[in-house]
């Protein structure tokens, strides 16, 4: 189609470690942020969505 050939280029296999690392960093950042929002220091902050 339009002069392009369908080469069997692997996409997900080489990017797998980067995708896994991104998921782990996102999960760790989210859990750290949630635990900090629920701490005693930030419970009385008016910007806290759980307050």
PEKA-V181124 format. One record per backbone hydrogen bond with DSSP energy under -0.5 kcal/mol. CO is the residue of the C=O (numbers start at 1). NH is the residue of the N-H. Records with the same first field share a line. If there is no record, write none. Layout:
# PEKA-V181124
CO: NH  NH
This chain:
# PEKA-V181124
1: 4
5: 7
7: 9
8: 10
11: 15
12: 16
13: 16
15: 19
16: 20
17: 21
18: 22
19: 23
20: 24
21: 25
22: 26
23: 27
24: 28
25: 29
26: 30
27: 31
28: 32
29: 33
30: 34
31: 35
32: 36
33: 37
34: 38
36: 39
39: 43
42: 45
45: 48
48: 51
